[in-house]
Amino acid sequence: MSVDLSTNYGGLQLASPIVVGANPLTSREAMRLAMANAGAGALVLPSLFEDETVRWFEDLGIEFSVYDLAASNNSSSSSVASIEHDSALICTDTQSYLDLIDQAASRSPIPVIASLGGTHGENWPEAACLIEQAGAQGIELNFNWAACSLKQSGEQIEQAIIETCQRVRASTSLPLFVKLQRDYTNIVNMAEQISHCCDGLVMFGYGPEVDITLDDCKMRIHWGGGNSGSTRRSLGRILRVRAALPQLDIAANGGISEGQAVIKSLIAGATVTMMASALYRNGPDVIRQTLDSLRHFMSQHQLTNLDQLRQMSPLKQEIKAPPEPLPATVMPPQEGPLPGTPPGASPSNAPWCHSDRYGHVQ
């Protein structure tokens, strides 16, 4: 049977629900074409980090406050850690990144989404305008609040993120996607507030992991994607956000490396699923294998499109109330002694009669 895997993600019409997440491989033209040929619906370019855009705008004569520069310097440690393994593939300045967007968007057969990464995003509205002019089909905002002020409360951090999203939204007409970390007190409330100024939510981003080497007691930063099987950590949150915001597009991200993870994420309510680490481990052909698994599952269940698959969500299934327990049986009054009462015993010293909740004598 014919299976239609097309979907709409934030206004972008995609041929499949597999989006290649932001990673250095998408800066290579040959890899972009291989991913598209394998069936990817869209791809996200590597993130342009805050410190890079700050330096570029400074060269143009645009000044930033000391606070903004300090914030960008803090976030730069994440950007450096993320590119240690593949530094040759990352654009180290904004103009090179804009050139990459122009090249990728003009030659890629699938939508190309740019990515801005950092903490405060003070200059993101200006960067978004340039990204739109360069030809990107969408923008992803990747917030990483690993380095925060001691005096900032969780509410202040969330409000700063929302205000940044609002300013970027006002500066561009491109579809806007917001990638959040999973460490929010109330992810549903945060998603609801962001939904007013974005076209989709990426659940979730992964920050750097800190380790300590025991031979010299130095800190080591590891930046890696989600491990295979870690999708279960996100399914519950996706279900909750989908239940509260049925119209919001959601991209499931982290640990998606095979068909089962994609199927579960879509059933939970994701619009698309993102792959990154699996491409490093298995190459672009993992996309084709994953889509084959998805088609096989849908054919087995007589499903012809992704909307029918999403209807299998536990949220869509009728929840039947448990049956009411039967009332305890009321034993009719009985004249004379109870069964088992010795002859001649008075009611005061008669043995007790035990029964279960339904009145059955035990």
N, C-alpha and C positions, 0 to 999 in steps of 0.2 A: 504494500500500500504506500501511497505517496505521503510523505511527512514534510510539512512546512515548518522550517526552523527560524523563519524571519521574525524580527521583533523590533519595537521602537524604543529607543533608549534616549530619553530627554529630548525628543524631537529628531534624533538621528535614526534613519531607517537602516537596520542592519540585516545582513543575510543570515546571521547566526547569533546565538546568545553568548558566544565566546569572545571576550574582549581581552586583548593582550595588555596586561597591566604595565605601568611605568617601570622600565628597566633598561639598562644600557644596550641590550640587543636591538631595541627598536631604533637606535640611531644608525644602524647599518642598512643600507638600501637592499642588499641581497636578502637579509633576514626579514625585512618588512615584506618583500615580495613572497618569500617562502611561507610566512605566516598567513598572508592573504590567500595564497594558493591552497594552503592546508584547510582553509575554511573559517579563519578568524573574521568576526563581524566588524571589528574596529581595533585600533591600537592606540596606546598612550605613550607619548615620547617620554624620555627620562625627564625628571624634574629639573627645572631651572631654580636654583636655590637663592634665598634672599640676599646673601652676601654678594652674589654675582650681579644681581640687578642693582643693588645699592652702588657698587663700584661703577657700573655702566652709567647710571644716572648722574653720579658725581662727575664723570668725564664730560657729561653734557651740561654741567653747571647747575644741576639740581641738588640742593642741599638737604640733608636729613639731620634730625636732632641726634645728640649724643646717645639718648636712650634707644633710638632706632638702630644706630650703628652697633651699639653693644648687643642688642637683640640679634642682629644679623651675625655678629661674630660668634655668639653662643650657638646659633643654629648651624653655623658653618662646620662645626665639629661633626655633626650628623652627615652633612654633605660629603665631607672628606672621607668619613668612614664608609659611606655607601659606595664610593668609587675606587677604593683602594685596589680592588680586584680587577678593575677594568677601566682604568683612568683614561686610556686612549680613546674610549668611545664616548666620553662625556664632553659637552661643550663647556668651556671654561669662561665664557663671557656671553653677554646677552646678544650681541650681534651675531655671533656664531650660532646661537640657538635659533634666532629668527631665520637665519639662512637654512638651518636644518628643517625648520617648519616649512619653509617655501619649497625646499626640495622634496620633502616627504609628501606634502599635500598635493603637489603637482604630479607626482609619479605613482602614488599609491592608489590601488583600485578600491580601497576601503577607507572610511573616515579616519582622520588623524586628529587626535586630541592632544593638546599641549598640557603641560603640568607645571604649576608653580608650587614650590615647596618652601616651608619656613615656619616661623613662629608668629610674627605679628602681621606680616603682609602689608606693611605701611605703603609700599610703592606698587602693590599689585594692580590697582586700577589703571595706572599708566602702562604697566607691562601688558595688561590684558588688551588694551587698545592696539599696541604694537603686534601682539600675537594675532589678533583678528586681521590686521592688515597683511600679515605674513601669509595668511591663508588657512590657518587651522580651522577645523570644523567644530571644535569644542575646547573648553578649558577645564582642567581639574585642579582644585585647590587642595593641597596636601598640608594640613596643619600638623605641626609637631611641637608640642609644648613640653618637651623633656627638660628644657632649661627655663625655669620660671622664677619669678621674683618671690622671695619669702613672704612678702606682704600681699601677694595677690591671692584672693580667695577663688574657690572653684566657680562661683557665680560670676566674678569679674572676668575670669578667663573665658567662660562661655559667652559672655556679653561681648567681649572683644572679638571673638570669632564671628559672631553674628554681625557685628558692625562692619567687619572687613568684608564679609560676603555681600552685604548690602551695597557697599561702595564699589565692589567689583561688578556686581549686577548692574549698577547704574552706568558703568563705563563701557559695557559691551553688550551686543545682542546675541553673542554666541551662546549655545547651551552651556550651562555652568554646573559642574559636578563638584561636590564637596566630600573629601575623604577625611574621615574622623578616626581617631584612635578609639579603642574600646573602653577606655578608662573614664567613663562619665557616670555620675551618680544616677541620673535618669536619662538614658539614651533616647527614650520615646519623646520626652519633653524637648530635648535638644533637637531631635530630628524635626519635630513639629515647628519649632521656631525657624530653623534653617530652611524648611520647605517653602517658606514665603519668598525666598530670594535665590533659589537654585532650582535646577531641573532634575537633579538626581543626587542620591547619597551613596557613597562608597563605604561599605561596611566589611572590613575595617583596614586601616593602615597599620603597618608594623614599624615601630621605632627600633633604634639600635639596642642590642643587648650588651650589658657590661659584664665582664669577667675579670678575674684577678689571676695572674700567672704566679704560681707558687715558687718558681725558681728565683725570680727577682722582685716579687710582690708589686708588680706594676699593673696598672689598669689596662685592659684590652677591650676594644669595642668591636663587636661583631654585628654586621648588618646583613641579615638574611631574611628571606621571605618565610611564609608560613610553611610548616612541615606538613607532609602528607598526612591526612587524618585529622588535622586541626580544625576542619570545617565545623565539627560539632560544637566548637566553642562559640560559633556565631549564629547557629540556626535558631536558638531561642530568641536572641535579640532581633533577628530578621522577622521572625513570626510576630513579635510584639509590635515592631514598627509598622509592619504591613497591616496588622489589625487596626492600628490607630490611624494610619495614613494610607488608605487603599489606593489613592491616586499618585503617590510619590514613586518615582522610579528608583529602584535599588540595585546596586551592583554588589554582589557577594564577592569578597576578596580575602585571600589568605588560605593557603593549604589546598587549593583546588588543583588537582593533578590528574584526575581520571573521571570517568563517566558517572560513577555513583555520587561523587561530590557535587557535580553539576546538577544531576537530577534532584538530589535532596535540596539543594539551594533554590532551584526553581520552584519546587513544590512548596517550600517554606515561604515563598513570595518574592524572590529576587527576579528582577527584570532581565539581568544579564549576570554572567559570572566572569571573573577575571583570572587569568593565568599569567604567571611570571616565572616563579622558581622552577616549575615543571619544564619550562622551555630550556633552562640551563641543563637540567638533568637528562632530558630525553629528546631535545630538539623540536623543531616546528611540527614534526609529524604527530606529536602527542595531541595536537589539536584535532587532526583528522580522526585519530583513534577515539578520542573523547566524543566527538560528534557521532561517530558510528555507534557507540554505546548508547547515546541518547536516542538515536533513531530506532535502535533495536528495542529499547524499553518502551518507546511510544507505540511502536508497531504491535508489540505484545499486548498492550492495553488498549488497542484500537483507538489511538489518539492521532489526530491529523495535524494539530497545531499546538503551539506553546500555551495558548489560552486554556485549552482543554487540560493540559498538564497541570497548570496552576490551579485548576478547579479541584484537583486532588488534595489540595492543602488540608491539613487537619482543621483549619479554621472554617473551611467550607462544609465539612462533614457534620451531619446532624448529631448533636450530643444528646443522648437519651438520659433522662433522669433515672437514677437508681430506684428500683421498686421500694415502696414503703414497706417496712417490716410488718409482719402480721401482728395484730394485737395479741397480747397474752391471753390464753384461754382462762376464762373465769370458771372455776369449779363451782357447781351448784352446792348450796348448803346441804350438808349430809347429817341426818339424824344418827345419833349414837357415836361411838368412838371411831376415830380415823382408822383406816386400814393399818394393821401392824401394832395397834394398841393392845397391850396385854389385858387379859380379862380382869375386870375389877379396878383398873387404873382410872383415876379421876382425870378430868381435862387438864388440871393444873400440872400434873406430872406426866402427861401423855408425850410420847416422842414427837420431835418435829418432823414434818414432811417437806423434803426439798424438791423443787421443780425448776425446770429451765424457764427461759423468758416466755415460752409459749404455754406454760402451765403443765408440761408433761412431767409426771412424777418420776423422780430419779431414785 
